[in-house]
Amino acid sequence: MDYKCLLADRTNRMQANAIREILKVVATPGIISLAGGIPSPESFPMDIIRTLTQQVLEKYKSSAFQYDLTEGFLPLREQISILLGARGINILPDAVNITSGSQGVLDAIAKLTISKGDKIALESPTYLGALSAFNPYEPCYIPMEMDDEGLVPESLELVLKTHVIKFIYLVPTFQNPTGRSLTLERRIKIADIIQRHNVLLVEDDPYSSLRYKGDPVPAIKTLAPDHVIYISTLSKVFAPGLRIGFYAAPKFIREWLVLVKQGVDLHTSTFNQALAAEYLAGKHMDAHLPRIIDIYKPRQRAMTDALERMLPQGFSCAPSDGGMFLWVSGPKGFNALSLYDKAIEKGVAFVPGHFFYTDPEQGLETMRLNYTMADVATIEIAVEKLCDAIRDMQRREKK
Ligand SMILES: Cc1ncc(COP(=O)(O)O)c(C=O)c1O
């Protein structure tokens, strides 16, 4: 049978995530991977999960295994409303919706809003998973400029003056892939710009709780509540396999997003939502988050210090106060794609930054390095191997 002719047109833009292909190579024994993008399994509160499982069975009995509301399991929505309140986002439990990971709401937003050719403005580079969610609906991407303080507001202003945009997609805090964050000053400017242009912003915030230094910065949602869909997740502060995401959106959009979700999975796992509700209600997250930070903070420090010591001249690492990634840029002409095979020969893997750009001409000189999966000693060895590979490549190019 010709299976290919069964495929809808929208599959033209769907492709295997380049990073997943890279991760296949990385599974080879002897390779230290800085290529991953996942939390360390050491960060999962296994003992607490054991206790909570028992608690959920006793407290919710069979209702933890029943169909439930598409909007989400009410005890969890109550807890998320409190969690959002602590982030300065004040919404009632009724207005909180739960999704299957934040990926679930990115997909729903795309399905709800994007018609073929619609323009989406995004940071350059951006989160690949968002592109995977948006691509089937065949949008056009309008990349915006970033620097070490995140999105450049003037770039947003220019894009909004010159294009009709369906929505803006940003990861303003400890961005994947760069680890960079928008300053408060820029958040205020961006909030002002989106309100003046009356345009919708999708603010994706999976990492703000993973802060290793500096003071928290308010979400843009707190500055322009009617113009922002704020998305977050328990993936990095509880366990990603439970697939618990949540969002706060203007009422009109929220009601539509519920309709979209109904057609996809009816609702997120009731049992997992009940576990998450107990995790938050029992203040286990408050107790456990500092432990997660204790695992990642020294790893980030070790990587930053090692890069500072060992990176050849002309290379730099973007400053970052949290999250899971560091972003290295080389001098003009350096090609991180060509470095990749050489780094693998030395025994270290990373993700060439090029993959995170929607413009194929951009980002050849950049690399994303993950520090959550390796311990401090291994990170130091990995950075040494990486810098050796860069030097070898530079020597060979000079010959
Ligand atoms: C920026 C960003 N958004 C969304 C997600 C998806 O997270 P979730 O596990 O909640 O679907 C990730 C995961 O790495 C991410 O980095």
The ligand as a Tripos MOL2 file, in Angstrom:
@<TRIPOS>MOLECULE
LIG
   16    16     1     0     0
SMALL
NO_CHARGES

@<TRIPOS>ATOM
      1 C1         10.7250   26.1670   26.8630 C.3       1 LIG1
      2 C2         10.0250   24.8850   27.0930 C.ar      1 LIG1
      3 N1          8.6930   24.8460   26.9710 N.ar      1 LIG1
      4 C3          8.0030   23.7150   27.1730 C.ar      1 LIG1
      5 C4          8.6520   22.5390   27.5170 C.ar      1 LIG1
      6 C5          7.8220   21.2870   27.6770 C.3       1 LIG1
      7 O1          7.6690   20.9470   28.9830 O.3       1 LIG1
      8 P1          6.5540   19.9320   29.4780 P.3       1 LIG1
      9 O2          7.2930   18.7760   30.0450 O.co2     1 LIG1
     10 O3          5.7900   20.6770   30.5020 O.co2     1 LIG1
     11 O4          5.7130   19.5600   28.3050 O.co2     1 LIG1
     12 C6         10.0310   22.5250   27.6670 C.ar      1 LIG1
     13 C7         10.7220   21.2760   27.9920 C.2       1 LIG1
     14 O5         11.9100   21.1330   27.9550 O.2       1 LIG1
     15 C8         10.7390   23.7330   27.4370 C.ar      1 LIG1
     16 O6         12.0670   23.7980   27.5390 O.3       1 LIG1
@<TRIPOS>BOND
     1     1     2 1
     2     2     3 ar
     3     2    15 ar
     4     3     4 ar
     5     4     5 ar
     6     5     6 1
     7     5    12 ar
     8     6     7 1
     9     7     8 1
    10     8     9 2
    11     8    10 1
    12     8    11 1
    13    12    13 1
    14    12    15 ar
    15    13    14 2
    16    15    16 1
@<TRIPOS>SUBSTRUCTURE
     1 LIG1         1 GROUP 0 **** ****
